[in-house]
Amino acid sequence: MTEHQTETISAVAAKVAPPVTVSIATVMGVQVSDLVLWATLLYTVLMIAKTAFAFYRDIRVSTAKADL
């Protein structure tokens, strides 16, 4: 496979993944609203963690500069 074909395959896989996930979950008995709820919760937790890490890093850098 060429590099272009690999990029195309991965792009198609990324585009198809959400509908396939919803379809499989629906067949298994999970409601779409539950999927949206859990995805939103996961996204919110990840954004909080990212922001907390950024604050921690900024505080650590500013403290290190103050010590100099």
PQR file of N, CA, C, O and H, with PARSE charges and radii, in Angstrom:
ATOM      1  N   MET A   1       0.830  -1.184   0.000 -0.4000 1.5000
ATOM      2  CA  MET A   1       0.000   0.000   0.000 -0.0000 2.0000
ATOM      3  C   MET A   1       0.873   1.246   0.000  0.5500 1.7000
ATOM      4  O   MET A   1       1.941   1.278   0.611 -0.5500 1.4000
ATOM      5  N   THR A   2       0.408   2.243  -0.681 -0.4000 1.5000
ATOM      6  CA  THR A   2       1.144   3.505  -0.677 -0.0000 2.0000
ATOM      7  C   THR A   2       0.714   4.331   0.534  0.5500 1.7000
ATOM      8  O   THR A   2      -0.263   4.017   1.214 -0.5500 1.4000
ATOM      9  H   THR A   2      -0.460   2.217  -1.178  0.4000 1.0000
ATOM     10  N   GLU A   3       1.462   5.375   0.773 -0.4000 1.5000
ATOM     11  CA  GLU A   3       1.158   6.238   1.919 -0.0000 2.0000
ATOM     12  C   GLU A   3      -0.202   6.906   1.739  0.5500 1.7000
ATOM     13  O   GLU A   3      -0.953   7.070   2.700 -0.5500 1.4000
ATOM     14  H   GLU A   3       2.256   5.630   0.220  0.4000 1.0000
ATOM     15  N   HIS A   4      -0.514   7.292   0.499 -0.4000 1.5000
ATOM     16  CA  HIS A   4      -1.801   7.943   0.230 -0.0000 2.0000
ATOM     17  C   HIS A   4      -2.961   6.994   0.519  0.5500 1.7000
ATOM     18  O   HIS A   4      -3.970   7.411   1.088 -0.5500 1.4000
ATOM     19  H   HIS A   4       0.097   7.159  -0.282  0.4000 1.0000
ATOM     20  N   GLN A   5      -2.831   5.731   0.139 -0.4000 1.5000
ATOM     21  CA  GLN A   5      -3.893   4.762   0.398 -0.0000 2.0000
ATOM     22  C   GLN A   5      -4.078   4.546   1.890  0.5500 1.7000
ATOM     23  O   GLN A   5      -5.209   4.402   2.354 -0.5500 1.4000
ATOM     24  H   GLN A   5      -2.011   5.392  -0.323  0.4000 1.0000
ATOM     25  N   THR A   6      -3.002   4.520   2.641 -0.4000 1.5000
ATOM     26  CA  THR A   6      -3.084   4.340   4.087 -0.0000 2.0000
ATOM     27  C   THR A   6      -3.811   5.511   4.725  0.5500 1.7000
ATOM     28  O   THR A   6      -4.643   5.317   5.611 -0.5500 1.4000
ATOM     29  H   THR A   6      -2.083   4.637   2.263  0.4000 1.0000
ATOM     30  N   GLU A   7      -3.504   6.727   4.282 -0.4000 1.5000
ATOM     31  CA  GLU A   7      -4.195   7.901   4.805 -0.0000 2.0000
ATOM     32  C   GLU A   7      -5.675   7.853   4.441  0.5500 1.7000
ATOM     33  O   GLU A   7      -6.524   8.225   5.251 -0.5500 1.4000
ATOM     34  H   GLU A   7      -2.828   6.885   3.562  0.4000 1.0000
ATOM     35  N   THR A   8      -5.985   7.408   3.252 -0.4000 1.5000
ATOM     36  CA  THR A   8      -7.374   7.336   2.821 -0.0000 2.0000
ATOM     37  C   THR A   8      -8.132   6.299   3.641  0.5500 1.7000
ATOM     38  O   THR A   8      -9.267   6.548   4.050 -0.5500 1.4000
ATOM     39  H   THR A   8      -5.295   7.106   2.594  0.4000 1.0000
ATOM     40  N   ILE A   9      -7.530   5.154   3.885 -0.4000 1.5000
ATOM     41  CA  ILE A   9      -8.184   4.108   4.669 -0.0000 2.0000
ATOM     42  C   ILE A   9      -8.426   4.584   6.092  0.5500 1.7000
ATOM     43  O   ILE A   9      -9.501   4.349   6.643 -0.5500 1.4000
ATOM     44  H   ILE A   9      -6.609   4.953   3.553  0.4000 1.0000
ATOM     45  N   SER A  10      -7.452   5.243   6.695 -0.4000 1.5000
ATOM     46  CA  SER A  10      -7.634   5.718   8.063 -0.0000 2.0000
ATOM     47  C   SER A  10      -8.658   6.846   8.124  0.5500 1.7000
ATOM     48  O   SER A  10      -9.379   6.962   9.115 -0.5500 1.4000
ATOM     49  H   SER A  10      -6.578   5.434   6.247  0.4000 1.0000
ATOM     50  N   ALA A  11      -8.739   7.676   7.093 -0.4000 1.5000
ATOM     51  CA  ALA A  11      -9.754   8.732   7.065 -0.0000 2.0000
ATOM     52  C   ALA A  11     -11.154   8.132   6.959  0.5500 1.7000
ATOM     53  O   ALA A  11     -12.086   8.587   7.623 -0.5500 1.4000
ATOM     54  H   ALA A  11      -8.153   7.582   6.288  0.4000 1.0000
ATOM     55  N   VAL A  12     -11.289   7.121   6.131 -0.4000 1.5000
ATOM     56  CA  VAL A  12     -12.593   6.451   5.993 -0.0000 2.0000
ATOM     57  C   VAL A  12     -12.970   5.760   7.297  0.5500 1.7000
ATOM     58  O   VAL A  12     -14.128   5.810   7.712 -0.5500 1.4000
ATOM     59  H   VAL A  12     -10.532   6.751   5.592  0.4000 1.0000
ATOM     60  N   ALA A  13     -12.013   5.124   7.940 -0.4000 1.5000
ATOM     61  CA  ALA A  13     -12.286   4.447   9.213 -0.0000 2.0000
ATOM     62  C   ALA A  13     -12.721   5.448  10.277  0.5500 1.7000
ATOM     63  O   ALA A  13     -13.624   5.164  11.064 -0.5500 1.4000
ATOM     64  H   ALA A  13     -11.073   5.084   7.603  0.4000 1.0000
ATOM     65  N   ALA A  14     -12.091   6.605  10.305 -0.4000 1.5000
ATOM     66  CA  ALA A  14     -12.462   7.629  11.284 -0.0000 2.0000
ATOM     67  C   ALA A  14     -13.865   8.169  11.020  0.5500 1.7000
ATOM     68  O   ALA A  14     -14.597   8.483  11.959 -0.5500 1.4000
ATOM     69  H   ALA A  14     -11.358   6.836   9.666  0.4000 1.0000
ATOM     70  N   LYS A  15     -14.238   8.279   9.761 -0.4000 1.5000
ATOM     71  CA  LYS A  15     -15.574   8.779   9.421 -0.0000 2.0000
ATOM     72  C   LYS A  15     -16.652   7.743   9.707  0.5500 1.7000
ATOM     73  O   LYS A  15     -17.785   8.107  10.024 -0.5500 1.4000
ATOM     74  H   LYS A  15     -13.644   8.024   8.998  0.4000 1.0000
ATOM     75  N   VAL A  16     -16.327   6.480   9.602 -0.4000 1.5000
ATOM     76  CA  VAL A  16     -17.315   5.413   9.767 -0.0000 2.0000
ATOM     77  C   VAL A  16     -17.467   4.989  11.229  0.5500 1.7000
ATOM     78  O   VAL A  16     -18.498   4.423  11.595 -0.5500 1.4000
ATOM     79  H   VAL A  16     -15.408   6.185   9.344  0.4000 1.0000
ATOM     80  N   ALA A  17     -16.478   5.246  12.062 -0.4000 1.5000
ATOM     81  CA  ALA A  17     -16.479   4.749  13.440 -0.0000 2.0000
ATOM     82  C   ALA A  17     -17.686   5.196  14.273  0.5500 1.7000
ATOM     83  O   ALA A  17     -18.295   4.345  14.922 -0.5500 1.4000
ATOM     84  H   ALA A  17     -15.641   5.706  11.765  0.4000 1.0000
ATOM     85  N   PRO A  18     -18.066   6.476  14.292 -0.5600 1.5000
ATOM     86  CA  PRO A  18     -19.217   6.858  15.127  0.2800 2.0000
ATOM     87  C   PRO A  18     -20.536   6.164  14.743  0.5500 1.7000
ATOM     88  O   PRO A  18     -21.223   5.658  15.630 -0.5500 1.4000
ATOM     89  N   PRO A  19     -20.912   6.124  13.460 -0.5600 1.5000
ATOM     90  CA  PRO A  19     -22.158   5.437  13.134  0.2800 2.0000
ATOM     91  C   PRO A  19     -22.121   3.936  13.437  0.5500 1.7000
ATOM     92  O   PRO A  19     -23.121   3.357  13.864 -0.5500 1.4000
ATOM     93  N   VAL A  20     -20.974   3.321  13.216 -0.4000 1.5000
ATOM     94  CA  VAL A  20     -20.855   1.889  13.494 -0.0000 2.0000
ATOM     95  C   VAL A  20     -20.990   1.639  14.990  0.5500 1.7000
ATOM     96  O   VAL A  20     -21.657   0.690  15.403 -0.5500 1.4000
ATOM     97  H   VAL A  20     -20.163   3.791  12.869  0.4000 1.0000
ATOM     98  N   THR A  21     -20.367   2.476  15.798 -0.4000 1.5000
ATOM     99  CA  THR A  21     -20.464   2.345  17.252 -0.0000 2.0000
ATOM    100  C   THR A  21     -21.904   2.483  17.719  0.5500 1.7000
ATOM    101  O   THR A  21     -22.369   1.699  18.546 -0.5500 1.4000
ATOM    102  H   THR A  21     -19.826   3.247  15.462  0.4000 1.0000
ATOM    103  N   VAL A  22     -22.606   3.469  17.196 -0.4000 1.5000
ATOM    104  CA  VAL A  22     -24.009   3.674  17.576 -0.0000 2.0000
ATOM    105  C   VAL A  22     -24.852   2.487  17.129  0.5500 1.7000
ATOM    106  O   VAL A  22     -25.713   2.022  17.876 -0.5500 1.4000
ATOM    107  H   VAL A  22     -22.228   4.106  16.524  0.4000 1.0000
ATOM    108  N   SER A  23     -24.615   2.002  15.937 -0.4000 1.5000
ATOM    109  CA  SER A  23     -25.396   0.866  15.437 -0.0000 2.0000
ATOM    110  C   SER A  23     -25.171  -0.381  16.286  0.5500 1.7000
ATOM    111  O   SER A  23     -26.129  -1.068  16.640 -0.5500 1.4000
ATOM    112  H   SER A  23     -23.916   2.380  15.330  0.4000 1.0000
ATOM    113  N   ILE A  24     -23.935  -0.675  16.611 -0.4000 1.5000
ATOM    114  CA  ILE A  24     -23.630  -1.864  17.419 -0.0000 2.0000
ATOM    115  C   ILE A  24     -24.230  -1.722  18.814  0.5500 1.7000
ATOM    116  O   ILE A  24     -24.804  -2.672  19.346 -0.5500 1.4000
ATOM    117  H   ILE A  24     -23.157  -0.116  16.323  0.4000 1.0000
ATOM    118  N   ALA A  25     -24.098  -0.536  19.405 -0.4000 1.5000
ATOM    119  CA  ALA A  25     -24.646  -0.321  20.744 -0.0000 2.0000
ATOM    120  C   ALA A  25     -26.168  -0.433  20.739  0.5500 1.7000
ATOM    121  O   ALA A  25     -26.749  -0.982  21.675 -0.5500 1.4000
ATOM    122  H   ALA A  25     -23.632   0.236  18.973  0.4000 1.0000
ATOM    123  N   THR A  26     -26.815   0.079  19.700 -0.4000 1.5000
ATOM    124  CA  THR A  26     -28.267  -0.001  19.605 -0.0000 2.0000
ATOM    125  C   THR A  26     -28.726  -1.446  19.474  0.5500 1.7000
ATOM    126  O   THR A  26     -29.716  -1.844  20.089 -0.5500 1.4000
ATOM    127  H   THR A  26     -26.342   0.525  18.940  0.4000 1.0000
ATOM    128  N   VAL A  27     -28.015  -2.226  18.683 -0.4000 1.5000
ATOM    129  CA  VAL A  27     -28.346  -3.641  18.535 -0.0000 2.0000
ATOM    130  C   VAL A  27     -28.175  -4.364  19.868  0.5500 1.7000
ATOM    131  O   VAL A  27     -28.923  -5.293  20.171 -0.5500 1.4000
ATOM    132  H   VAL A  27     -27.211  -1.903  18.184  0.4000 1.0000
ATOM    133  N   MET A  28     -27.198  -3.944  20.661 -0.4000 1.5000
ATOM    134  CA  MET A  28     -26.955  -4.576  21.952 -0.0000 2.0000
ATOM    135  C   MET A  28     -27.911  -4.068  23.039  0.5500 1.7000
ATOM    136  O   MET A  28     -27.868  -4.557  24.168 -0.5500 1.4000
ATOM    137  H   MET A  28     -26.590  -3.190  20.415  0.4000 1.0000
ATOM    138  N   GLY A  29     -28.767  -3.099  22.716 -0.4000 1.5000
ATOM    139  CA  GLY A  29     -29.780  -2.642  23.651 -0.0000 2.0000
ATOM    140  C   GLY A  29     -29.473  -1.346  24.373  0.5500 1.7000
ATOM    141  O   GLY A  29     -30.199  -0.980  25.298 -0.5500 1.4000
ATOM    142  H   GLY A  29     -28.801  -2.702  21.799  0.4000 1.0000
ATOM    143  N   VAL A  30     -28.426  -0.640  23.984 -0.4000 1.5000
ATOM    144  CA  VAL A  30     -28.091   0.632  24.618 -0.0000 2.0000
ATOM    145  C   VAL A  30     -28.759   1.752  23.826  0.5500 1.7000
ATOM    146  O   VAL A  30     -28.661   1.796  22.600 -0.5500 1.4000
ATOM    147  H   VAL A  30     -27.837  -0.937  23.232  0.4000 1.0000
ATOM    148  N   GLN A  31     -29.433   2.650  24.526 -0.4000 1.5000
ATOM    149  CA  GLN A  31     -30.099   3.757  23.853 -0.0000 2.0000
ATOM    150  C   GLN A  31     -29.084   4.800  23.394  0.5500 1.7000
ATOM    151  O   GLN A  31     -28.039   4.980  24.019 -0.5500 1.4000
ATOM    152  H   GLN A  31     -29.512   2.614  25.522  0.4000 1.0000
ATOM    153  N   VAL A  32     -29.399   5.479  22.302 -0.4000 1.5000
ATOM    154  CA  VAL A  32     -28.516   6.512  21.774 -0.0000 2.0000
ATOM    155  C   VAL A  32     -28.365   7.642  22.794  0.5500 1.7000
ATOM    156  O   VAL A  32     -27.282   8.214  22.923 -0.5500 1.4000
ATOM    157  H   VAL A  32     -30.248   5.333  21.794  0.4000 1.0000
ATOM    158  N   SER A  33     -29.432   7.968  23.515 -0.4000 1.5000
ATOM    159  CA  SER A  33     -29.355   9.029  24.520 -0.0000 2.0000
ATOM    160  C   SER A  33     -28.355   8.676  25.618  0.5500 1.7000
ATOM    161  O   SER A  33     -27.673   9.559  26.139 -0.5500 1.4000
ATOM    162  H   SER A  33     -30.312   7.504  23.411  0.4000 1.0000
ATOM    163  N   ASP A  34     -28.262   7.389  25.975 -0.4000 1.5000
ATOM    164  CA  ASP A  34     -27.276   6.967  26.962 -0.0000 2.0000
ATOM    165  C   ASP A  34     -25.859   7.134  26.421  0.5500 1.7000
ATOM    166  O   ASP A  34     -24.958   7.548  27.150 -0.5500 1.4000
ATOM    167  H   ASP A  34     -28.817   6.673  25.552  0.4000 1.0000
ATOM    168  N   LEU A  35     -25.665   6.817  25.155 -0.4000 1.5000
ATOM    169  CA  LEU A  35     -24.349   7.007  24.534 -0.0000 2.0000
ATOM    170  C   LEU A  35     -23.939   8.478  24.548  0.5500 1.7000
ATOM    171  O   LEU A  35     -22.793   8.812  24.851 -0.5500 1.4000
ATOM    172  H   LEU A  35     -26.398   6.481  24.562  0.4000 1.0000
ATOM    173  N   VAL A  36     -24.882   9.344  24.220 -0.4000 1.5000
ATOM    174  CA  VAL A  36     -24.597  10.778  24.212 -0.0000 2.0000
ATOM    175  C   VAL A  36     -24.270  11.257  25.623  0.5500 1.7000
ATOM    176  O   VAL A  36     -23.349  12.051  25.811 -0.5500 1.4000
ATOM    177  H   VAL A  36     -25.813   9.073  23.974  0.4000 1.0000
ATOM    178  N   LEU A  37     -25.010  10.784  26.599 -0.4000 1.5000
ATOM    179  CA  LEU A  37     -24.767  11.155  27.987 -0.0000 2.0000
ATOM    180  C   LEU A  37     -23.361  10.753  28.423  0.5500 1.7000
ATOM    181  O   LEU A  37     -22.638  11.566  28.998 -0.5500 1.4000
ATOM    182  H   LEU A  37     -25.759  10.139  26.446  0.4000 1.0000
ATOM    183  N   TRP A  38     -22.966   9.506  28.156 -0.4000 1.5000
ATOM    184  CA  TRP A  38     -21.648   9.022  28.563 -0.0000 2.0000
ATOM    185  C   TRP A  38     -20.532   9.713  27.783  0.5500 1.7000
ATOM    186  O   TRP A  38     -19.482  10.015  28.348 -0.5500 1.4000
ATOM    187  H   TRP A  38     -23.554   8.845  27.689  0.4000 1.0000
ATOM    188  N   ALA A  39     -20.746   9.964  26.499 -0.4000 1.5000
ATOM    189  CA  ALA A  39     -19.731  10.666  25.707 -0.0000 2.0000
ATOM    190  C   ALA A  39     -19.533  12.092  26.225  0.5500 1.7000
ATOM    191  O   ALA A  39     -18.403  12.576  26.293 -0.5500 1.4000
ATOM    192  H   ALA A  39     -21.600   9.719  26.039  0.4000 1.0000
ATOM    193  N   THR A  40     -20.620  12.759  26.587 -0.4000 1.5000
ATOM    194  CA  THR A  40     -20.537  14.106  27.129 -0.0000 2.0000
ATOM    195  C   THR A  40     -19.819  14.110  28.473  0.5500 1.7000
ATOM    196  O   THR A  40     -18.995  14.985  28.739 -0.5500 1.4000
ATOM    197  H   THR A  40     -21.538  12.365  26.531  0.4000 1.0000
ATOM    198  N   LEU A  41     -20.129  13.138  29.311 -0.4000 1.5000
ATOM    199  CA  LEU A  41     -19.466  13.023  30.608 -0.0000 2.0000
ATOM    200  C   LEU A  41     -17.966  12.799  30.437  0.5500 1.7000
ATOM    201  O   LEU A  41     -17.158  13.444  31.105 -0.5500 1.4000
ATOM    202  H   LEU A  41     -20.798  12.427  29.095  0.4000 1.0000
ATOM    203  N   LEU A  42     -17.599  11.894  29.552 -0.4000 1.5000
ATOM    204  CA  LEU A  42     -16.190  11.619  29.298 -0.0000 2.0000
ATOM    205  C   LEU A  42     -15.477  12.855  28.761  0.5500 1.7000
ATOM    206  O   LEU A  42     -14.370  13.172  29.197 -0.5500 1.4000
ATOM    207  H   LEU A  42     -18.255  11.369  29.009  0.4000 1.0000
ATOM    208  N   TYR A  43     -16.100  13.548  27.824 -0.4000 1.5000
ATOM    209  CA  TYR A  43     -15.518  14.757  27.244 -0.0000 2.0000
ATOM    210  C   TYR A  43     -15.320  15.822  28.319  0.5500 1.7000
ATOM    211  O   TYR A  43     -14.277  16.474  28.366 -0.5500 1.4000
ATOM    212  H   TYR A  43     -16.999  13.290  27.470  0.4000 1.0000
ATOM    213  N   THR A  44     -16.316  15.999  29.176 -0.4000 1.5000
ATOM    214  CA  THR A  44     -16.232  16.999  30.242 -0.0000 2.0000
ATOM    215  C   THR A  44     -15.090  16.679  31.212  0.5500 1.7000
ATOM    216  O   THR A  44     -14.329  17.569  31.592 -0.5500 1.4000
ATOM    217  H   THR A  44     -17.164  15.470  29.138  0.4000 1.0000
ATOM    218  N   VAL A  45     -14.973  15.428  31.606 -0.4000 1.5000
ATOM    219  CA  VAL A  45     -13.895  15.023  32.520 -0.0000 2.0000
ATOM    220  C   VAL A  45     -12.527  15.248  31.869  0.5500 1.7000
ATOM    221  O   VAL A  45     -11.601  15.728  32.524 -0.5500 1.4000
ATOM    222  H   VAL A  45     -15.591  14.705  31.297  0.4000 1.0000
ATOM    223  N   LEU A  46     -12.398  14.906  30.596 -0.4000 1.5000
ATOM    224  CA  LEU A  46     -11.127  15.116  29.904 -0.0000 2.0000
ATOM    225  C   LEU A  46     -10.777  16.600  29.801  0.5500 1.7000
ATOM    226  O   LEU A  46      -9.612  16.964  29.962 -0.5500 1.4000
ATOM    227  H   LEU A  46     -13.150  14.516  30.065  0.4000 1.0000
ATOM    228  N   MET A  47     -11.750  17.456  29.537 -0.4000 1.5000
ATOM    229  CA  MET A  47     -11.489  18.888  29.451 -0.0000 2.0000
ATOM    230  C   MET A  47     -11.108  19.471  30.812  0.5500 1.7000
ATOM    231  O   MET A  47     -10.245  20.344  30.891 -0.5500 1.4000
ATOM    232  H   MET A  47     -12.696  17.160  29.405  0.4000 1.0000
ATOM    233  N   ILE A  48     -11.744  18.996  31.876 -0.4000 1.5000
ATOM    234  CA  ILE A  48     -11.388  19.449  33.223 -0.0000 2.0000
ATOM    235  C   ILE A  48      -9.961  19.033  33.552  0.5500 1.7000
ATOM    236  O   ILE A  48      -9.189  19.827  34.089 -0.5500 1.4000
ATOM    237  H   ILE A  48     -12.446  18.287  31.811  0.4000 1.0000
ATOM    238  N   ALA A  49      -9.608  17.793  33.231 -0.4000 1.5000
ATOM    239  CA  ALA A  49      -8.250  17.309  33.502 -0.0000 2.0000
ATOM    240  C   ALA A  49      -7.220  18.098  32.695  0.5500 1.7000
ATOM    241  O   ALA A  49      -6.158  18.442  33.214 -0.5500 1.4000
ATOM    242  H   ALA A  49     -10.235  17.148  32.794  0.4000 1.0000
ATOM    243  N   LYS A  50      -7.522  18.381  31.450 -0.4000 1.5000
ATOM    244  CA  LYS A  50      -6.604  19.147  30.610 -0.0000 2.0000
ATOM    245  C   LYS A  50      -6.401  20.552  31.172  0.5500 1.7000
ATOM    246  O   LYS A  50      -5.271  21.038  31.220 -0.5500 1.4000
ATOM    247  H   LYS A  50      -8.384  18.102  31.028  0.4000 1.0000
ATOM    248  N   THR A  51      -7.467  21.200  31.593 -0.4000 1.5000
ATOM    249  CA  THR A  51      -7.380  22.543  32.149 -0.0000 2.0000
ATOM    250  C   THR A  51      -6.631  22.539  33.479  0.5500 1.7000
ATOM    251  O   THR A  51      -5.809  23.420  33.730 -0.5500 1.4000
ATOM    252  H   THR A  51      -8.385  20.805  31.554  0.4000 1.0000
ATOM    253  N   ALA A  52      -6.908  21.558  34.325 -0.4000 1.5000
ATOM    254  CA  ALA A  52      -6.207  21.453  35.606 -0.0000 2.0000
ATOM    255  C   ALA A  52      -4.715  21.241  35.384  0.5500 1.7000
ATOM    256  O   ALA A  52      -3.895  21.835  36.084 -0.5500 1.4000
ATOM    257  H   ALA A  52      -7.575  20.842  34.121  0.4000 1.0000
ATOM    258  N   PHE A  53      -4.359  20.406  34.425 -0.4000 1.5000
ATOM    259  CA  PHE A  53      -2.940  20.184  34.122 -0.0000 2.0000
ATOM    260  C   PHE A  53      -2.287  21.459  33.608  0.5500 1.7000
ATOM    261  O   PHE A  53      -1.145  21.750  33.963 -0.5500 1.4000
ATOM    262  H   PHE A  53      -5.025  19.924  33.856  0.4000 1.0000
ATOM    263  N   ALA A  54      -2.987  22.222  32.782 -0.4000 1.5000
ATOM    264  CA  ALA A  54      -2.437  23.480  32.262 -0.0000 2.0000
ATOM    265  C   ALA A  54      -2.213  24.476  33.400  0.5500 1.7000
ATOM    266  O   ALA A  54      -1.188  25.158  33.431 -0.5500 1.4000
ATOM    267  H   ALA A  54      -3.915  21.985  32.493  0.4000 1.0000
ATOM    268  N   PHE A  55      -3.164  24.566  34.335 -0.4000 1.5000
ATOM    269  CA  PHE A  55      -2.991  25.442  35.492 -0.0000 2.0000
ATOM    270  C   PHE A  55      -1.794  25.004  36.327  0.5500 1.7000
ATOM    271  O   PHE A  55      -0.979  25.831  36.737 -0.5500 1.4000
ATOM    272  H   PHE A  55      -3.997  24.013  34.310  0.4000 1.0000
ATOM    273  N   TYR A  56      -1.692  23.714  36.573 -0.4000 1.5000
ATOM    274  CA  TYR A  56      -0.583  23.175  37.365 -0.0000 2.0000
ATOM    275  C   TYR A  56       0.751  23.495  36.703  0.5500 1.7000
ATOM    276  O   TYR A  56       1.696  23.916  37.368 -0.5500 1.4000
ATOM    277  H   TYR A  56      -2.354  23.043  36.239  0.4000 1.0000
ATOM    278  N   ARG A  57       0.822  23.293  35.394 -0.4000 1.5000
ATOM    279  CA  ARG A  57       2.061  23.555  34.659 -0.0000 2.0000
ATOM    280  C   ARG A  57       2.416  25.041  34.709  0.5500 1.7000
ATOM    281  O   ARG A  57       3.581  25.390  34.899 -0.5500 1.4000
ATOM    282  H   ARG A  57       0.054  22.951  34.853  0.4000 1.0000
ATOM    283  N   ASP A  58       1.418  25.924  34.541 -0.4000 1.5000
ATOM    284  CA  ASP A  58       1.674  27.364  34.589 -0.0000 2.0000
ATOM    285  C   ASP A  58       2.151  27.794  35.971  0.5500 1.7000
ATOM    286  O   ASP A  58       3.062  28.614  36.089 -0.5500 1.4000
ATOM    287  H   ASP A  58       0.472  25.641  34.386  0.4000 1.0000
ATOM    288  N   ILE A  59       1.544  27.246  37.007 -0.4000 1.5000
ATOM    289  CA  ILE A  59       1.953  27.587  38.372 -0.0000 2.0000
ATOM    290  C   ILE A  59       3.373  27.102  38.632  0.5500 1.7000
ATOM    291  O   ILE A  59       4.177  27.819  39.228 -0.5500 1.4000
ATOM    292  H   ILE A  59       0.804  26.580  36.911  0.4000 1.0000
ATOM    293  N   ARG A  60       3.681  25.892  38.191 -0.4000 1.5000
ATOM    294  CA  ARG A  60       5.014  25.347  38.400 -0.0000 2.0000
ATOM    295  C   ARG A  60       6.065  26.170  37.655  0.5500 1.7000
ATOM    296  O   ARG A  60       7.143  26.420  38.195 -0.5500 1.4000
ATOM    297  H   ARG A  60       3.028  25.309  37.707  0.4000 1.0000
ATOM    298  N   VAL A  61       5.771  26.590  36.434 -0.4000 1.5000
ATOM    299  CA  VAL A  61       6.717  27.393  35.652 -0.0000 2.0000
ATOM    300  C   VAL A  61       6.894  28.769  36.295  0.5500 1.7000
ATOM    301  O   VAL A  61       8.021  29.253  36.395 -0.5500 1.4000
ATOM    302  H   VAL A  61       4.896  26.387  35.996  0.4000 1.0000
ATOM    303  N   SER A  62       5.813  29.406  36.731 -0.4000 1.5000
ATOM    304  CA  SER A  62       5.932  30.723  37.340 -0.0000 2.0000
ATOM    305  C   SER A  62       6.661  30.662  38.673  0.5500 1.7000
ATOM    306  O   SER A  62       7.375  31.599  39.029 -0.5500 1.4000
ATOM    307  H   SER A  62       4.897  29.013  36.650  0.4000 1.0000
ATOM    308  N   THR A  63       6.493  29.575  39.413 -0.4000 1.5000
ATOM    309  CA  THR A  63       7.210  29.402  40.682 -0.0000 2.0000
ATOM    310  C   THR A  63       8.693  29.200  40.414  0.5500 1.7000
ATOM    311  O   THR A  63       9.530  29.728  41.146 -0.5500 1.4000
ATOM    312  H   THR A  63       5.913  28.813  39.123  0.4000 1.0000
ATOM    313  N   ALA A  64       9.027  28.453  39.389 -0.4000 1.5000
ATOM    314  CA  ALA A  64      10.441  28.227  39.042 -0.0000 2.0000
ATOM    315  C   ALA A  64      11.098  29.520  38.599  0.5500 1.7000
ATOM    316  O   ALA A  64      12.265  29.751  38.914 -0.5500 1.4000
ATOM    317  H   ALA A  64       8.347  28.023  38.794  0.4000 1.0000
ATOM    318  N   LYS A  65      10.386  30.364  37.881 -0.4000 1.5000
ATOM    319  CA  LYS A  65      10.951  31.651  37.448 -0.0000 2.0000
ATOM    320  C   LYS A  65      11.122  32.585  38.633  0.5500 1.7000
ATOM    321  O   LYS A  65      12.065  33.375  38.664 -0.5500 1.4000
ATOM    322  H   LYS A  65       9.438  30.176  37.625  0.4000 1.0000
ATOM    323  N   ALA A  66      10.224  32.508  39.612 -0.4000 1.5000
ATOM    324  CA  ALA A  66      10.313  33.363  40.780 -0.0000 2.0000
ATOM    325  C   ALA A  66      11.515  32.977  41.643  0.5500 1.7000
ATOM    326  O   ALA A  66      12.084  33.834  42.319 -0.5500 1.4000
ATOM    327  H   ALA A  66       9.457  31.866  39.587  0.4000 1.0000
ATOM    328  N   ASP A  67      11.905  31.710  41.629 -0.4000 1.5000
ATOM    329  CA  ASP A  67      13.034  31.264  42.415 -0.0000 2.0000
ATOM    330  C   ASP A  67      14.363  31.756  41.839  0.5500 1.7000
ATOM    331  O   ASP A  67      15.361  31.828  42.557 -0.5500 1.4000
ATOM    332  H   ASP A  67      11.442  31.014  41.079  0.4000 1.0000
ATOM    333  N   LEU A  68      14.381  32.092  40.563 -0.4000 1.5000
ATOM    334  CA  LEU A  68      15.626  32.559  39.930 -0.0000 2.0000
ATOM    335  C   LEU A  68      15.835  33.965  40.283  0.5500 1.7000
ATOM    336  O   LEU A  68      16.823  34.567  39.861 -0.5500 1.4000
ATOM    337  H   LEU A  68      13.571  32.034  39.980  0.4000 1.0000
TER
END
